[in-house]
Amino acid sequence: MRHQSVLLQECVRYLEIDPAGIYVDGTLGLGGHAEAVAEHLTSGRLIGIDRDESSLDFAGQRLARFGERVTLVKGNFGELDAILDGLGVGKVNGMLFDLGVSSPQLDDKERGFSYMQDAPLDMRMDRSAPLTAREVLNTWSETELRSVFWRYGEERYAGRIAAAVAATREEAPIETTGQFVDIIRRTMPAAALREKQHPAKRCFQAVRIAVNDELGALERMLAAAPDRLVTGGRLLIISFHSLEDRLVKEAIRSRENGCTCPPDFPVCTCGFVKTFRSVTRKPVTPGAEELADNPRARSARLRIAERV
């Protein structure tokens, strides 16, 4: 497997790693970010979390040289509290979450993540989970599909595509990613098909998010993270589309500037307690050198918050 970890050097720099600290890589993947963090640890500990069994197996081999400095857990980062409690860990010095799909997941056609290959409709991060993209497209109502395409993919033609999916499955179940792409293509107006972005990108993103409850997991993690970080500990999140980035930005902002008292009040009476400060004014993005080497990084946005 080959996967280039996005914004790798930036993540290491902004984590400000304490060699004796405890760190969480909540989206372990193939272990690129985790390896870079573990190399800076002496008596510290890295906890790697992932839902994908094959990624855990690969990362386990990659990180084996670090011995007891690394602990790997099969789980969903949305259950951060339960995972840390299960390990007997209270607070940590830093957390990193890369919300993208890894290159091996995209390139393995049997996973069904890519709109560039015809494959079974799967899209599960955890292949033991019951819900698949096939079930979403064939059993969810037209209204539910329209909501998924619009809310999670910000697809302008969500209504048209949902109606086309519903009509198609009346004739026979939709079984493959290629069939889904064909439905989208024949539904969209000609002008939309001429746009630079692949016409199926937004709907595939939307279905993947629905199958894996990605936004729900992100919201739960964002709620838990402040209380799990030591003072001065940092939370780093890499997102790849505006919906995730907006959610992260608003969560950080609400915890650094959430006071609702009138501006002329001498003291805060609403009970707001500041827990985060943004480390950078704008998200960190890949440089020209990284983009030349890894074009898939082009939409990556890294936001950094520090526990106060």
Summary of the structure (lengths in Angstrom):
residues: 308
radius of gyration: 20.6
end to end distance: 39.1
largest distance: 67.1
contacts: 967
relative contact order: 0.14
helix: 48%
strand: 15%
